[in-house]
Amino acid sequence: MAGKRYSSPYLAGVGLGLVLLASFFITGHGLGASGSMMSAVVAVEKVFSPEHVNQNEYLAKYGGGDTNPLKDWYVFELVGVLVGGLISGALAGRVKKETNHGPRISKRQRWVFAVIGGVLFGFGARLARGCTSGVALSGGAALSLGAWITMMSIFAGAYALAFVFRKLWI
């Protein structure tokens, strides 16, 4: 059974912009995803070595002292995105287990490339002090020059690498 049609990407973009505006207005924060991953990493590290978290200036920002690293805006935002995405997929009849891949690679290769890409992107997000949603959307909306340079660099890198890896998909 086929799911419902996808929404217009233009309408979805306008909706995302309105969500970003509401986020700034209601919470005083923009949108982002990699910060929640950092909070989760610090929470796990704090279980095994709380003294290391407290002594490391970078990690202490997320969960030093009595601060619970999981009690953070970005963690709640990510949980909302996951739950909202699941509800949306269920309402549209698209919730199913599958691996999308091109005809020239196996499911296993697809997963290996996805994990490698995710790790590299997460590493880059930490270097850039934010992921595409945090830097490009929230920083761009605040007219940060660094955010616009980062966003253009991400797009340039993606187009350059897409040329190299496109044979995996077509």
N, C-alpha and C positions, 0 to 999 in steps of 0.2 A: 504494500500500500504506500503510495507516494505521499509525502508530506505536503503541507500547504506551501504556496509560493513564498519566496523570500521578500522582505520589504524592499522598497526602493533604496539604493545606497545613498541617494541624495536626501531622502527623508530621514534615513537613519543618521546621516551626518548632522542634519539640523537637530535631531533629537539628542545626539551626543553633545552638541554644543549647548543645548538647553540644560542638560544634566550637569555639564561642567559649570555653567553659570549658577545653577542652583547650589552646587557643591560649594563654590566660593561664597555665595550669599549666606547659606545656612550654617555651614561648618567653619568657614574661613580657610578651608583647604582645597587644593585642586585635586585632580584625579591621578592615580599612580598605582603600579602593581609591584614593582621590584622592592619597594620599601617594606611591604608585608612579608616578602620572602626573607629579607634581612632580619626582620623581627622574629620570624620563625627560627632562623639559624641561631640567633642570639639566645632565644628561649631554650633551644636544645643544648647549646654550649653552656648556658648558665646552670643547667642541671648537673653537668659533669665538672665544670670548673668555674664556679661563680667568681672566684678571686681574679681569674684571667679577664672576665668581662668587666669587673670593677676597675682593674688596673689599666685596661686598654681604653684610651680616650675615645676612639671611634666606636667601639662596641658599647661603652658605657652610655653613649647617647641613646642607645636603643633599650638598654635594660640594666643600667648600673644601679647599685644599691638595692633599695626596696622596690624599684620600678619593675612592673610586670611587662616584659617586652610585647606580650600579645594584647595588651590593653592599649591599642593604638588605632587611630583612625583608619590607616591603610589596611590593617588586618580585617577590620569590620567591613570595609569597602570590598575587599577581595572575597570575603565570605558571601556578601550580598551579590556580587557579580556571579559567583559560581551557582548559588541557589537560584538567582533570577534567570540565568542561562538555562538551568535544568528545567525550571518551570516553563520558560518560553519554548524550549524544545519539546517538552511533553505536550503542551497545548497545540503545537504545530504538528505533532505526530512524527517527530524526527529523532526521538531518543532511541538509539540502537548502538550495538557494539560493531564497529567496523574500522578498517584502516584504509584510508584513501591513498593510492599510490599510482604512479605511471606504469605503463606496460613494460618498461625496461628494467624495473627494479622490483625486488621482492618486498613482502611486508616487513621482513626482518631488516633489510637494508633501509627501508623507509624509517623504521623506528630508530636505527642507529644514527642516520642523518638528522632526525628530529632531535634526538638527545644531544648530539654534538652541537647542533645549531642553538639549542636552548642553553647549553652550558656557555657557549661563546657569547651569546646575547646577554645572559645574566652577568658574565664577567665584564662585558662592555658597559652594561647598565651601572655597575658599581663604579667603574672608572669614570663614567660620565656623571655620576651622582644622580642617576635616575634613568628609568626606561623610556621608551617612546611615548607612552601615555603620560608619564610624569613630566618629562622634559619638553616634549613637543606640544602636547595639548595644554597642560597647565602653564608651562613656561612661555609657550607661544601666545597663549591668551593674555598673559601678563606683559607681552611685548618685550620679552627678554631677548637680547641679541644672541646670547649664547644658546638659547633654546632654538632659535631659528637656524643658526649655524649647525647645531647638532642634528636637527631634523633634516636639513638639506644633505648633510654628510651621510645620514642613515639611508636616505633615498638613493643617493649616488652609489653607495656601497651595495645596496640591494640590487640596483639595476646592473651594476658591473658583475656581481656574482650570479645573477639570474642568467646572464649570457653563458656563463661557464656551466652551471648546473641544470640548464633547461632540458638537456637531453635525458635527465632522469624522469622528467614528467611527460615529454611528448614523444 
